[in-house]
Amino acid sequence: MPPSTAPLSLRSHAPRDPHSVSAWSLIKPYWVSKEWRIAWTLLIAIIAMDLVTVRITVFLNSWSAQFYNALQTKDVRDFPHLMIVFSGIVAALIVLFVYRRYLSQMLGFRWRQWLTDQFLREWLGERAFYRIERDRLADNPDQRISDDLQSLATTTLSLSLDLLSTVVTLVTFIFILWTLAGALTVTLGGKPLVVPGYMVWAAALYALGGSFVMQKLGHPLVSINYQQQRVEADFRFGLIRVRENAEQIAFYDGMRTEENNAKTIFARIRDNWWRIMKYTKRLSFVLSFYSNIAFIFPIAVAAPKYFAGAYTMGVLMQVRSAFSTVSDSFSWFINSYGTLVEWRATVNRLREFKRVIHTTHLKESVLPATEHGGINLHFVDAPTLTTRGLKLALPNGTPLTTIGDVAIEPGSRWLVRGASGAGKSTLLRAFAGLWPFGDGAIDAPVDAHMMFVPQQSYLPIGTLKAALAYPAPADAYDDEACREALRTCRLEDYAARLAESAHWTRVLSPGEQQRLAAARVLLHKPDFLFLDEATSALDAENEARIYRLFDEHLPKTAIVSVAHREALAAFHPHTLEVERSGERAVA
């Protein structure tokens, strides 16, 4: 527990404006973090390579004029030299391409790793992951952390660098095209009109027209792609559920039901995919028309001056190359539209996820519990765990039960009983700081080690020792202590398997899992132990033996057990009867 006597209010924040989390707020932190030197060094190196590539492209444009002039004049002497120069240009471009991609992948992964660390810390910190699931605030957080963060880092980097390179290329080749193409004189109303750099204006109008049509037809794809990411994640999660619960499904012979459920979810993928296909078809028409016309459009625009003798064939090809480069630069929005749509959908998912992580944090407050509602958890310098006017409610505000004032002394034993749904497990959630709904206060001893054991304890995938020591690291206890705890709880067969890695939830029977949880308790030796039907899978003899072990090894530990079996009353001198519908619990 934190070393503080200030209360922790369990009242939830009101949701903030969803637009308060911007795309920039997701992108900026990495570039000003402790990794900023490495990040900016890699970024500057990539930008430098892009600038060199643009410079070589300019040289290649000039080379093309000489090459086509040599072909037109059948200049045998210059042709071999020009081919050697071209070989050097290609070699330089290949080296730049390979290392630029290598450094971009390095920077993209470092950014993703940093983002993943930050989001994991925020998602798992302050139990935000639990509140998100409890209140159903966001779907598939696993996908948002694993897939969306990768997409944010790599796609943002790719788009940004591509845009920067495009701008530099555009500025450079606008000057070249403006100079090469010269002005065009047209007659309007009998008066000559001079259009300087007319090829540049033609390229700009061509690209802007295409961009307008693309945006007009394709803007719904942002929301459709967002939906596609969600339904794909739902489908994957459903399949994972089948794998995780294979035995239970097989016992129930529920294969047909699971197949139908999977097909129902996949139908959503199909329906949304048809929507994507419909809009993609429209965009494909535009892109195909745009790209095919772009092949001949610059020659058609430059043809009048070529036929008038203003250009040689080499200059015409140079103008065509420069026009294509300028047009492609102006067309960055068109060429990147599909990527931008996916990026926007990813950013929206992460904005939503970031918002719910922070809006579900518990509010630290110095205010006492009042009639305004909410449960305050105080950490006090006292050995006793007490409740003061504690009332539990459902998330919709409906009263659940009234606990009133209870004092749990060190070493005491409490049995919590009541009908199913009366609020017994909810009381334990309130003690753990997981239930904000209700009123009153809980005073917990500062620095007390509290341990909560549910009916089915979580067993991480890994070594048996790691599962036994959880949530402490595996090396927190020596092997002999772990083996002794297993033997004490009648798990002798597993004492020699501490280093073995497995999915222990599948390996151990429900009874063995509960005995492993008891062995975990003996290792941790908590000050307060809360058991929620934690021995329900054991026979009466083994259940009684576990409680005798707790009495023998944990005499100073206060134990609060939620259970239905009358036999457990013999191990608990104190009883708390919990009744539903706001009736006061009886101690």
C-alpha positions as a printed NumPy array, in Angstrom:
array([[  0.   ,   0.   ,   0.   ],
       [  1.22 ,   3.543,  -0.67 ],
       [  2.684,   5.324,   2.342],
       [ -0.059,   7.872,   2.648],
       [ -3.036,   8.53 ,   4.891],
       [ -4.853,  10.529,   2.215],
       [ -8.054,   8.923,   0.986],
       [ -8.384,   7.484,  -2.494],
       [-11.774,   8.279,  -3.942],
       [-13.317,   5.579,  -6.1  ],
       [-15.655,   7.974,  -7.875],
       [-15.033,   7.905, -11.599],
       [-14.181,  10.93 , -13.674],
       [-16.746,  12.25 , -16.088],
       [-15.654,  11.418, -19.622],
       [-13.687,  14.13 , -21.3  ],
       [-14.272,  15.477, -24.779],
       [-13.101,  12.7  , -27.138],
       [-11.435,  15.319, -29.314],
       [ -9.121,  16.281, -26.437],
       [ -6.791,  13.441, -27.49 ],
       [ -5.317,  14.61 , -30.78 ],
       [ -3.171,  12.799, -33.313],
       [ -0.329,  15.157, -32.413],
       [ -0.58 ,  14.182, -28.739],
       [  0.04 ,  10.57 , -29.809],
       [  2.976,  11.424, -32.086],
       [  4.881,  14.147, -30.215],
       [  5.907,  12.427, -26.905],
       [  8.458,  10.069, -28.468],
       [ 10.346,  12.889, -30.16 ],
       [ 10.84 ,  14.738, -26.875],
       [ 11.453,  11.64 , -24.739],
       [ 14.756,  10.337, -23.388],
       [ 15.309,   8.674, -26.769],
       [ 15.163,  11.96 , -28.655],
       [ 18.884,  11.973, -29.542],
       [ 18.788,   8.567, -31.225],
       [ 15.41 ,   9.287, -32.81 ],
       [ 16.447,  12.619, -34.3  ],
       [ 19.835,  11.261, -35.424],
       [ 18.149,   8.466, -37.363],
       [ 15.53 ,  10.856, -38.734],
       [ 18.126,  13.38 , -39.913],
       [ 20.154,  10.588, -41.543],
       [ 17.053,   9.407, -43.428],
       [ 16.188,  12.946, -44.496],
       [ 19.757,  13.486, -45.682],
       [ 19.48 ,  10.348, -47.815],
       [ 16.221,  11.638, -49.245],
       [ 17.845,  14.947, -50.172],
       [ 20.751,  13.168, -51.845],
       [ 18.238,  10.997, -53.716],
       [ 16.43 ,  14.119, -54.953],
       [ 19.747,  15.594, -56.081],
       [ 20.587,  12.411, -57.994],
       [ 17.08 ,  12.453, -59.527],
       [ 17.723,  15.985, -60.771],
       [ 20.99 ,  14.794, -62.303],
       [ 19.152,  11.839, -63.852],
       [ 16.644,  14.251, -65.414],
       [ 19.511,  16.194, -67.013],
       [ 21.124,  12.93 , -68.121],
       [ 17.908,  11.858, -69.853],
       [ 18.048,  14.907, -72.166],
       [ 21.606,  14.039, -73.194],
       [ 20.706,  10.369, -73.621],
       [ 17.704,  10.957, -75.909],
       [ 19.595,  13.614, -77.889],
       [ 22.384,  11.079, -78.418],
       [ 19.808,   8.57 , -79.661],
       [ 18.211,  11.17 , -81.948],
       [ 21.561,  12.193, -83.47 ],
       [ 22.944,   8.645, -83.348],
       [ 25.981,   9.867, -81.422],
       [ 28.029,   6.677, -80.982],
       [ 30.852,   8.405, -79.092],
       [ 28.716,   9.764, -76.207],
       [ 26.418,   6.74 , -75.868],
       [ 28.877,   4.416, -73.986],
       [ 29.848,   7.243, -71.627],
       [ 26.199,   7.98 , -70.904],
       [ 25.577,   4.297, -70.132],
       [ 28.496,   4.255, -67.668],
       [ 27.123,   7.382, -65.974],
       [ 23.709,   5.735, -65.763],
       [ 25.249,   2.665, -64.114],
       [ 26.832,   4.9  , -61.451],
       [ 23.499,   6.664, -60.864],
       [ 21.674,   3.352, -60.447],
       [ 24.328,   2.019, -58.05 ],
       [ 24.067,   5.141, -55.884],
       [ 20.259,   4.982, -55.855],
       [ 20.314,   1.295, -54.865],
       [ 22.67 ,   1.932, -51.925],
       [ 20.574,   4.887, -50.769],
       [ 17.336,   2.887, -51.092],
       [ 18.645,  -0.08 , -49.105],
       [ 20.118,   1.926, -46.218],
       [ 17.232,   4.366, -46.111],
       [ 14.835,   1.47 , -45.717],
       [ 17.085,  -0.159, -43.109],
       [ 17.276,   3.011, -40.99 ],
       [ 13.542,   3.647, -41.429],
       [ 12.754,   0.156, -40.125],
       [ 15.098,   0.726, -37.197],
       [ 13.518,   4.055, -36.315],
       [  9.989,   2.73 , -36.824],
       [ 10.549,  -0.219, -34.5  ],
       [ 12.239,   1.895, -31.817],
       [  9.247,   4.238, -31.918],
       [  6.836,   1.307, -31.733],
       [  8.762,  -0.177, -28.788],
       [  8.613,   3.134, -26.924],
       [  4.888,   3.528, -27.644],
       [  4.227,  -0.034, -26.524],
       [  6.071,   0.538, -23.238],
       [  4.066,   3.718, -22.61 ],
       [  0.679,   2.222, -23.444],
       [  1.347,  -0.945, -21.445],
       [  2.334,   1.176, -18.447],
       [ -0.823,   3.285, -18.719],
       [ -3.135,   0.355, -19.514],
       [ -1.87 ,  -1.87 , -16.697],
       [ -1.106,   0.979, -14.287],
       [ -3.79 ,   2.087, -11.837],
       [ -5.778,  -1.009, -12.934],
       [ -7.095,   0.812, -15.993],
       [ -7.257,  -2.505, -17.868],
       [ -9.74 ,  -3.816, -15.286],
       [-11.986,  -0.749, -15.372],
       [-12.031,  -0.742, -19.175],
       [-13.257,  -4.333, -19.186],
       [-15.616,  -3.85 , -16.25 ],
       [-17.324,  -0.823, -17.791],
       [-16.894,  -1.987, -21.427],
       [-15.265,   1.258, -22.444],
       [-13.203,  -0.002, -25.408],
       [-13.111,  -3.14 , -27.504],
       [-10.022,  -5.264, -28.148],
       [ -7.279,  -3.369, -26.297],
       [ -4.89 ,  -6.17 , -27.263],
       [ -5.279,  -5.269, -30.934],
       [ -4.808,  -1.575, -30.262],
       [ -1.542,  -2.222, -28.436],
       [ -0.137,  -4.888, -30.751],
       [ -1.353,  -3.816, -34.2  ],
       [ -2.428,  -0.186, -34.006],
       [  0.739,   1.027, -32.291],
       [  2.854,  -0.66 , -34.947],
       [  0.765,   0.96 , -37.655],
       [  0.961,   4.369, -35.975],
       [  4.755,   4.309, -35.782],
       [  5.566,   2.845, -39.2  ],
       [  2.818,   4.559, -41.177],
       [  3.31 ,   7.988, -39.583],
       [  7.037,   7.793, -40.256],
       [  6.508,   6.595, -43.816],
       [  3.91 ,   9.251, -44.64 ],
       [  5.886,  12.074, -43.021],
       [  9.167,  11.233, -44.732],
       [  7.413,  10.649, -48.027],
       [  5.664,  14.021, -47.747],
       [  8.919,  15.794, -46.897],
       [ 10.717,  14.142, -49.815],
       [  7.785,  15.014, -52.06 ],
       [  7.879,  18.687, -51.059],
       [ 11.635,  18.911, -51.702],
       [ 11.226,  17.127, -55.031],
       [  8.317,  19.378, -55.957],
       [ 10.207,  22.607, -55.24 ],
       [ 13.253,  21.392, -57.156],
       [ 11.426,  20.142, -60.229],
       [  9.023,  23.055, -60.393],
       [ 12.062,  25.24 , -61.053],
       [ 13.379,  22.78 , -63.679],
       [ 10.009,  22.428, -65.417],
       [  9.356,  26.168, -65.27 ],
       [ 12.725,  26.84 , -66.907],
       [ 12.57 ,  24.042, -69.508],
       [  8.979,  24.456, -70.665],
       [  9.071,  28.216, -70.755],
       [  5.964,  30.283, -71.437],
       [  2.994,  29.549, -73.665],
       [  1.296,  32.274, -75.66 ],
       [ -2.411,  31.857, -76.347],
       [ -4.797,  34.224, -78.064],
       [ -7.968,  35.192, -76.236],
       [-10.365,  37.682, -77.831],
       [ -7.783,  38.591, -80.393],
       [ -5.218,  39.471, -77.734],
       [ -2.141,  37.38 , -76.943],
       [ -1.939,  36.017, -73.405],
       [  1.409,  34.796, -72.06 ],
       [  1.267,  31.988, -69.485],
       [  4.702,  31.648, -67.801],
       [  5.632,  28.157, -66.669],
       [  2.425,  26.789, -68.2  ],
       [  3.499,  23.16 , -67.724],
       [  3.713,  23.72 , -63.961],
       [  0.161,  25.1  , -63.88 ],
       [ -1.044,  22.206, -66.015],
       [  0.523,  19.693, -63.595],
       [ -0.975,  21.464, -60.57 ],
       [ -4.491,  21.629, -62.04 ],
       [ -4.268,  18.008, -63.127],
       [ -3.277,  16.813, -59.64 ],
       [ -5.681,  19.078, -57.72 ],
       [ -8.598,  17.912, -59.864],
       [ -7.727,  14.288, -59.165],
       [ -7.329,  14.974, -55.431],
       [-10.746,  16.629, -55.238],
       [-12.428,  13.657, -56.91 ],
       [-10.566,  11.194, -54.651],
       [-11.628,  12.964, -51.474],
       [-15.204,  13.292, -52.681],
       [-15.52 ,   9.593, -53.434],
       [-13.264,   8.084, -50.769],
       [-13.845,   9.959, -47.491],
       [-16.323,   7.338, -46.105],
       [-13.487,   4.798, -46.156],
       [-12.092,   6.253, -42.886],
       [-15.061,   5.091, -40.81 ],
       [-15.412,   1.876, -42.815],
       [-11.761,   0.948, -42.197],
       [-12.205,   1.739, -38.497],
       [-15.125,  -0.679, -38.398],
       [-13.156,  -3.304, -40.325],
       [-10.342,  -3.249, -37.771],
       [-12.887,  -3.748, -34.989],
       [-14.768,  -6.679, -36.544],
       [-11.529,  -8.406, -37.549],
       [-10.344,  -8.149, -33.939],
       [-13.692,  -9.476, -32.656],
       [-13.421, -12.49 , -34.959],
       [ -9.858, -13.213, -33.861],
       [-10.835, -12.871, -30.202],
       [-13.695, -15.337, -30.669],
       [-11.343, -17.922, -32.154],
       [ -8.933, -17.421, -29.266],
       [-11.807, -18.023, -26.838],
       [-12.509, -21.368, -28.523],
       [ -8.865, -22.366, -28.208],
       [ -8.663, -21.299, -24.561],
       [-11.863, -23.173, -23.631],
       [-11.446, -26.195, -25.892],
       [-12.156, -28.79 , -23.206],
       [-15.297, -27.115, -21.871],
       [-16.677, -26.724, -25.401],
       [-15.894, -30.363, -26.185],
       [-17.638, -31.551, -22.991],
       [-20.747, -29.568, -23.9  ],
       [-20.514, -30.765, -27.504],
       [-20.788, -27.103, -28.431],
       [-18.884, -27.253, -31.709],
       [-21.915, -26.434, -33.85 ],
       [-22.8  , -23.455, -31.658],
       [-19.249, -22.13 , -31.765],
       [-19.175, -22.6  , -35.534],
       [-22.407, -20.634, -35.887],
       [-21.098, -17.903, -33.576],
       [-17.899, -17.634, -35.605],
       [-19.874, -17.481, -38.851],
       [-22.11 , -14.758, -37.408],
       [-19.122, -12.629, -36.481],
       [-17.478, -13.331, -39.831],
       [-20.667, -12.177, -41.555],
       [-19.97 ,  -8.726, -40.114],
       [-16.517,  -8.863, -41.683],
       [-18.106,  -9.866, -44.991],
       [-20.7  ,  -7.075, -44.902],
       [-18.138,  -4.445, -44.038],
       [-15.728,  -5.811, -46.642],
       [-18.39 ,  -5.417, -49.324],
       [-18.655,  -1.75 , -48.343],
       [-14.882,  -1.417, -48.649],
       [-15.022,  -3.104, -52.054],
       [-17.74 ,  -0.723, -53.255],
       [-15.77 ,   2.41 , -52.402],
       [-12.462,   0.89 , -53.51 ],
       [-14.005,   0.126, -56.9  ],
       [-14.897,   3.798, -57.344],
       [-11.428,   4.895, -56.324],
       [ -9.831,   2.328, -58.621],
       [-11.652,   3.835, -61.592],
       [-10.33 ,   7.273, -60.673],
       [ -6.775,   6.046, -60.021],
       [ -6.656,   3.958, -63.193],
       [ -7.917,   6.844, -65.319],
       [ -5.577,   9.279, -63.599],
       [ -2.442,   7.128, -63.948],
       [ -3.083,   6.124, -67.575],
       [ -3.786,   9.673, -68.716],
       [ -0.665,  10.831, -66.86 ],
       [  1.464,   8.846, -69.332],
       [  0.399,  10.866, -72.364],
       [ -0.9  ,  14.108, -70.814],
       [  2.502,  15.912, -70.494],
       [  3.48 ,  15.088, -74.084],
       [  0.104,  16.336, -75.31 ],
       [  0.548,  19.595, -73.387],
       [  4.142,  20.072, -74.625],
       [  3.454,  18.904, -78.211],
       [  2.588,  22.342, -79.666],
       [  5.998,  23.777, -78.738],
       [  7.775,  20.607, -79.864],
       [  6.133,  20.675, -83.295],
       [  6.927,  24.376, -83.486],
       [ 10.599,  23.435, -83.122],
       [ 11.065,  24.926, -79.653],
       [ 12.171,  21.559, -78.212],
       [ 14.469,  18.809, -79.331],
       [ 13.457,  15.208, -78.645],
       [ 15.822,  15.132, -75.657],
       [ 14.323,  18.289, -74.186],
       [ 10.805,  16.94 , -74.793],
       [ 11.67 ,  13.778, -72.845],
       [ 13.269,  15.894, -70.124],
       [ 10.128,  18.041, -69.952],
       [  7.959,  14.912, -69.82 ],
       [ 10.105,  13.47 , -66.987],
       [ 10.022,  16.746, -65.045],
       [  6.276,  17.084, -65.584],
       [  5.682,  13.542, -64.334],
       [  7.786,  14.248, -61.234],
       [  5.961,  17.519, -60.522],
       [  2.582,  15.899, -61.189],
       [  3.421,  12.968, -58.907],
       [  4.48 ,  15.401, -56.198],
       [  1.245,  17.35 , -56.541],
       [ -0.558,  13.997, -56.513],
       [  0.869,  12.91 , -53.157],
       [ -2.605,  13.003, -51.61 ],
       [ -3.994,  10.788, -54.382],
       [ -1.13 ,   8.305, -54.307],
       [ -1.21 ,   8.07 , -50.509],
       [ -4.976,   8.137, -50.09 ],
       [ -5.38 ,   4.468, -49.178],
       [ -2.572,   4.687, -46.611],
       [ -3.985,   7.928, -45.202],
       [ -7.403,   6.317, -44.755],
       [ -5.932,   3.392, -42.805],
       [ -3.711,   5.744, -40.782],
       [ -6.68 ,   7.916, -39.842],
       [ -8.689,   4.881, -38.719],
       [ -5.729,   3.695, -36.617],
       [ -5.268,   7.112, -35.027],
       [ -8.976,   7.294, -34.155],
       [ -8.809,   3.9  , -32.427],
       [ -5.747,   4.945, -30.424],
       [ -7.27 ,   8.317, -29.538],
       [-10.324,   6.537, -28.163],
       [ -8.16 ,   4.027, -26.282],
       [ -5.957,   6.759, -24.809],
       [ -9.019,   8.684, -23.712],
       [-10.669,   5.775, -21.907],
       [ -7.404,   4.828, -20.187],
       [ -7.166,   8.261, -18.614],
       [-10.852,   8.906, -17.987],
       [-11.115,   5.672, -15.99 ],
       [ -8.317,   6.536, -13.564],
       [ -9.449,   6.805,  -9.987],
       [ -9.505,  10.316,  -8.659],
       [ -7.191,  11.018,  -5.76 ],
       [ -9.028,  13.322,  -3.414],
       [ -8.708,  14.625,   0.109],
       [-12.465,  14.861,   0.467],
       [-14.173,  12.462,   2.865],
       [-17.001,  10.212,   1.758],
       [-20.207,  12.238,   1.633],
       [-23.751,  11.99 ,   0.452],
       [-22.501,  12.711,  -3.064],
       [-21.648,   8.999,  -3.421],
       [-18.558,   7.017,  -4.155],
       [-16.431,   4.764,  -1.97 ],
       [-13.3  ,   6.26 ,  -0.426],
       [-10.372,   3.997,   0.357],
       [ -8.125,   5.499,   3.043],
       [ -4.684,   4.246,   4.058],
       [ -4.273,   4.842,   7.759],
       [ -1.62 ,   4.202,  10.399],
       [ -3.612,   1.528,  12.22 ],
       [ -3.48 ,  -2.294,  12.225],
       [ -7.222,  -2.842,  11.68 ],
       [ -9.135,  -2.904,   8.39 ],
       [-12.446,  -1.132,   8.943],
       [-15.507,  -0.02 ,   7.011],
       [-17.488,   3.098,   7.853],
       [-21.062,   3.394,   6.607],
       [-20.193,   1.222,   3.609],
       [-22.953,   0.759,   1.045],
       [-22.516,  -1.167,  -2.172],
       [-24.437,  -0.411,  -5.34 ],
       [-24.627,  -1.619,  -8.92 ],
       [-23.049,   0.472, -11.708],
       [-26.491,   1.875, -12.607],
       [-26.883,   3.189,  -9.039],
       [-29.277,   0.493,  -7.793],
       [-28.515,  -0.292,  -4.106],
       [-26.956,  -3.737,  -3.652],
       [-26.361,  -4.136,   0.074],
       [-25.383,  -2.21 ,   3.178],
       [-22.286,  -3.412,   5.011],
       [-22.227,  -0.689,   7.651],
       [-19.312,  -0.651,  10.121],
       [-17.027,  -3.696,  10.329],
       [-13.584,  -4.013,  11.956],
       [-11.252,  -6.804,  10.822],
       [ -8.452,  -7.267,  13.324],
       [ -5.047,  -8.868,  12.528],
       [ -5.262, -12.636,  12.895],
       [ -9.085, -12.671,  12.883],
       [-11.13 , -15.044,  10.747],
       [-14.308, -13.852,   8.991],
       [-16.787, -15.907,   6.981],
       [-18.915, -13.879,   4.544],
       [-22.189, -15.617,   3.738],
       [-25.342, -14.791,   1.836],
       [-27.436, -15.692,  -1.172],
       [-25.906, -15.624,  -4.639],
       [-25.94 , -12.086,  -6.013],
       [-26.185, -10.482,  -2.58 ],
       [-22.858,  -8.674,  -2.998],
       [-20.309, -10.923,  -1.282],
       [-17.737, -10.858,  -4.087],
       [-18.508,  -7.18 ,  -4.659],
       [-17.474,  -6.492,  -1.064],
       [-14.069,  -8.036,  -1.767],
       [-13.782,  -5.895,  -4.9  ],
       [-14.439,  -2.849,  -2.753],
       [-11.686,  -3.892,  -0.32 ],
       [ -9.342,  -4.227,  -3.323],
       [-10.256,  -0.762,  -4.619],
       [-11.909,  -2.203,  -7.728],
       [-15.522,  -1.184,  -7.047],
       [-16.333,   2.549,  -7.113],
       [-20.104,   2.187,  -6.972],
       [-21.71 ,   2.911,  -3.638],
       [-20.968,   5.105,  -0.628],
       [-18.973,   5.115,   2.584],
       [-15.318,   4.554,   3.428],
       [-12.794,   1.774,   3.894],
       [ -9.789,   2.354,   6.158],
       [ -6.9  ,   0.045,   5.258],
       [ -3.628,  -0.236,   7.223],
       [ -0.845,   1.574,   5.421],
       [  1.758,  -0.771,   3.89 ],
       [ -0.398,  -3.819,   4.655],
       [  0.091,  -6.715,   2.251],
       [ -3.352,  -7.688,   0.991],
       [ -3.884, -10.787,  -1.105],
       [ -7.091, -11.654,  -2.979],
       [ -7.642, -15.22 ,  -4.165],
       [-10.608, -15.793,  -6.523],
       [-12.336, -19.076,  -7.27 ],
       [-10.043, -19.629, -10.246],
       [ -6.649, -18.024,  -9.729],
       [ -4.695, -16.617, -12.633],
       [ -1.76 , -18.832, -13.667],
       [  0.611, -17.171, -16.137],
       [  2.045, -19.197, -19.005],
       [  5.673, -19.991, -18.15 ],
       [  7.526, -21.982, -15.548],
       [  5.671, -23.555, -12.661],
       [  7.821, -21.543, -10.267],
       [  6.724, -18.301, -11.951],
       [  3.078, -19.396, -11.656],
       [  3.58 , -20.238,  -7.977],
       [  5.363, -16.981,  -7.135],
       [  2.959, -14.733,  -9.081],
       [  2.646, -11.736,  -8.87 ],
       [  6.172, -11.661,  -7.446],
       [  9.025, -12.522,  -9.826],
       [ 10.069, -16.172,  -9.916],
       [ 13.404, -15.479,  -8.233],
       [ 11.704, -13.875,  -5.212],
       [ 11.623, -17.309,  -3.53 ],
       [ 14.218, -20.074,  -3.517],
       [ 13.432, -23.43 ,  -5.063],
       [ 13.332, -25.317,  -1.773],
       [ 10.721, -22.942,  -0.309],
       [  8.594, -23.421,  -3.447],
       [  8.934, -27.197,  -3.321],
       [  8.01 , -27.233,   0.369],
       [  4.899, -25.125,  -0.303],
       [  3.81 , -27.537,  -3.034],
       [  4.378, -30.586,  -0.849],
       [  2.512, -28.981,   2.044],
       [ -0.53 , -28.479,  -0.218],
       [ -0.345, -32.078,  -1.512],
       [  1.182, -31.225,  -4.879],
       [  4.219, -33.458,  -4.412],
       [  4.096, -34.646,  -8.021],
       [  4.86 , -31.113,  -9.187],
       [  7.674, -30.343,  -6.747],
       [ 10.312, -31.489,  -9.257],
       [  8.759, -29.515, -12.149],
       [  9.459, -25.957, -11.018],
       [ 11.563, -25.178, -14.108],
       [  9.073, -26.708, -16.538],
       [  7.182, -24.245, -18.779],
       [  3.551, -24.905, -19.674],
       [  0.053, -23.451, -19.901],
       [ -0.687, -24.461, -16.317],
       [ -4.382, -23.611, -16.424],
       [ -4.718, -26.458, -18.931],
       [ -2.326, -28.816, -17.175],
       [ -3.764, -28.606, -13.647],
       [ -7.224, -29.731, -12.636],
       [ -9.496, -27.149, -10.909],
       [ -8.697, -28.709,  -7.53 ],
       [ -4.96 , -28.652,  -8.238],
       [ -5.21 , -25.028,  -9.298],
       [ -6.855, -24.126,  -5.994],
       [ -4.187, -26.02 ,  -4.041],
       [ -1.516, -24.192,  -6.045],
       [ -3.208, -20.921,  -5.088],
       [ -3.041, -22.008,  -1.429],
       [  0.687, -22.785,  -1.826],
       [  1.09 , -19.31 ,  -3.309],
       [ -0.554, -17.849,  -0.188],
       [  1.873, -19.76 ,   2.065],
       [  4.8  , -18.262,   0.142],
       [  3.524, -14.668,   0.19 ],
       [  2.327, -14.655,   3.822],
       [ -0.059, -11.674,   3.428],
       [ -1.321,  -9.517,   6.289],
       [ -4.892,  -9.716,   4.987],
       [ -6.137, -12.668,   2.933],
       [ -9.423, -12.559,   1.029],
       [-10.713, -15.885,  -0.328],
       [-13.624, -15.84 ,  -2.782],
       [-14.848, -19.451,  -3.062],
       [-11.133, -20.27 ,  -3.285],
       [-11.593, -23.877,  -2.066],
       [-14.896, -24.71 ,  -3.798],
       [-13.274, -27.298,  -6.114],
       [-11.757, -29.252,  -3.191],
       [-13.298, -32.111,  -1.304],
       [-14.186, -31.498,   2.337],
       [-11.019, -33.163,   3.661],
       [ -8.626, -31.147,   1.482],
       [-10.569, -27.944,   2.099],
       [-10.333, -28.388,   5.872],
       [ -6.637, -29.22 ,   5.536],
       [ -5.985, -25.977,   3.619],
       [ -7.651, -23.911,   6.357],
       [ -5.706, -25.747,   9.055],
       [ -2.51 , -24.942,   7.143],
       [ -3.497, -21.283,   7.104],
       [ -4.115, -21.371,  10.848],
       [ -0.766, -23.056,  11.427],
       [  1.423, -21.017,   9.048],
       [ -0.425, -17.675,   9.049],
       [ -1.556, -17.052,  12.639],
       [ -1.241, -13.258,  12.32 ],
       [ -2.993, -13.039,   8.953],
       [ -6.577, -11.795,   8.933],
       [ -8.645, -14.067,   6.679],
       [-11.955, -13.126,   5.059],
       [-13.615, -16.048,   3.242],
       [-16.591, -15.896,   0.925],
       [-18.12 , -19.392,   0.925],
       [-21.376, -21.345,   1.07 ],
       [-20.275, -24.509,   2.873],
       [-21.401, -24.663,   6.473],
       [-18.311, -26.7  ,   7.431],
       [-16.11 , -23.622,   7.047],
       [-17.866, -21.887,   9.944],
       [-15.67 , -23.966,  12.286],
       [-12.593, -22.098,  10.992],
       [-14.155, -18.618,  11.216],
       [-15.208, -17.286,  14.637],
       [-16.733, -14.193,  13.004],
       [-19.54 , -14.257,  10.436],
       [-20.811, -11.487,   8.16 ],
       [-24.25 , -12.163,   6.681],
       [-24.793, -10.166,   3.485],
       [-28.341,  -9.573,   2.274],
       [-29.563,  -8.108,  -0.999],
       [-31.606,  -4.991,  -1.76 ],
       [-30.03 ,  -2.573,   0.653],
       [-30.608,  -4.641,   3.766],
       [-27.871,  -4.157,   6.321],
       [-25.282,  -6.905,   6.575],
       [-25.278,  -8.599,   9.984],
       [-21.928,  -9.203,  11.723]])
